[in-house]
Amino acid sequence: MSIKYKFILAILSIVFLIVGLFTYNSIKEQKKILNLELTKRVNLIKDNLIQDATYTMAYYKNEIENDLASMNLSHIQILFTQLVERENIDGISLSNNLQTVEISQGISFKKDVSTLTFEETQTHMIVSSSIELSSIWGNLSIVYSLKELKGEVQRANKDIEKFINKRIRDAFFSALLFSIFFGVLSYILAVSITKPILLLTKRADQIANGKLEDTKDILHINSNDEVGLLTKSFMQMSQKLQKSYTELKTLNETLEKKVQERTHELKLLAVTDPLTQLYNRRYFSSASNDVLFIAKRKQENLSLIMIDIDKFKNVNDTYGHKIGDDVLIEFANLLKSTQRKSDIACRFGGEEFVILLPTTDIEVATKVAQKLRKKTENFSIALDSNKSVKFTISLGVSSVDLENEVNIELALQRADNALYEAKNEGRNCVRVQ
């Protein structure tokens, strides 16, 4: 064999070795990128979970401290039951330093802390905070489940690892087989296949640089000899790599979509009351400032209505907490059906609700309150035993003094005082301050 043929054979071997190495490195780089993306998304989910946990802890800590001050332990148990019904919370526990009071729901976790702390295990994240009355009274811990997140990460890692390993093996053996095949051909027909080999080498370099779709340079190599067969095999390899790339891209998009959906759910949970699906008190505090700012700028009226379900404790005592929850849910639905698009309705706590009414003076707000009161008075919830539950509401109405008040706190206090008057004067009525 001449030196020329030996040189050609050596070049062919080197070319296909480079193709295999570039392909291998390309797939390994894809794996690295996917793992980095997965890590970023997991960290994002955890950050959102911590943010949600921080908001939830702040909200329920305030509720519990108020209930402890009034020794309303039954309401604390109701709050705990409602909280554990959320899909990502497995347990909540409250205990004081003297262990004279201990309330828990689901998984119990006790830890003495002085500040807000987070602790992560294999399956849970525990957020703990101190409970303060006149001094540090005890501790509150909420147990968040990480099982779904851990399971999803494990499945994703296994799928990525399995997919990448298979593609690495296929690429390696394909490169090896093509290298041997072309080596034999180059020994027999070195001169006649020089040009096609150069074209295939160029195409291999394009593949290594990520240009998987461009095959026009080798389409005209359509002979029925060994070169033609090699070209067909090479195109099949290119198609397999293109398919692999498409599958990796699809997997990446799927993971991104799941992270976006979960992020949206966490944001919604942070501003929504889980039982009634109305906005919560934290959202009301934030939104009311924005609404007040717009009202001041446009010099438009701003009113609000505070609502309390009359004798709600009697409903719970007579029919049970399940029916009590149904009353809250149905009243929330009633509230949604009567409010305007611009109104902001929130569950303020327990059986109390607040409606913020932009561009509304106190006379119109009073009419809205009366309409809602009458609608509630005529409303009933059917029970299984051919009975029904009827309930009424008391309402307090006030408006914001845009010239002299910098926030809605004073108006909120006036509405609360008016509500107090309505309850003291027989309930099922509207009072204005």
TAQUI-V939805 format. One line per field, one symbol per residue. ss: DSSP state (H for helix, E for strand, L for the rest). phi: phi as a letter, one per 40 degrees, with the letter a starting at -180 (. if undefined). Layout:
BEGIN
ss->???
phi->???
END
This chain:
BEGIN
ss->LLHHHHHHHHHHHHHHHHHHHHHHHHHHHHHHHHHHHHHHHHHHHHHHHHHHHHHHHHHHHHHHHHHHHLLLHHHHHHHHHHHHLLLLEEEEEEEELLLLLEEEEELLLLLLLLLLEEEELLLEEEEEEEEELLLEEEEEEEEEELHHHHHHHHHHHHHHHHHHHHHHHHHHHHHHHHHHHHHHHHHHLLLLLHHHHHHHHHHHHHHHLLLLLLLHHHLLLLLLLHHHHHHHHHHHHHHHHHHHHHHHHHHHHHHHHHHHHHHHHHHHHHHELLLLLLELHHHHHHHHHHHHHHHHHHLLLEEEEEEEELLHHHHHHHHLHHHHHHHHHHHHHHHHHHLLLLLEEEEEELLEEEEEEELLLHHHHHHHHHHHHHHHHLLEEELLLLLEEELLEEEEEEELLLLLLLLLHHHHHHHHHHHHHHHHLLLLLEEEL
phi->.ccdccccccccccdcccdcccccccccccccccccccccccccccccccccccccccccccdccccccbfcccccccdccccccccbbcaaababccfcbabaagccabacbbbcbbbbbcbabbbbacbbbcaccibbbbbccbccccccccccccccccccccccccccccccccccccccccccbdccbdcdcccccccccccccgccccbccbcccbccccccccccccccccccccccccccccccccccccccccccccccccbbccccgccccccdccccccccdcccccfbcababbbbccfcccccccbhcccdcccccccccccccbcccccbbbccifbcbbbcbcfbcccccccccccccccccccabcbccfbabbabbbbbbabccccbbcacccccccccccccccccchgfabbbb
END
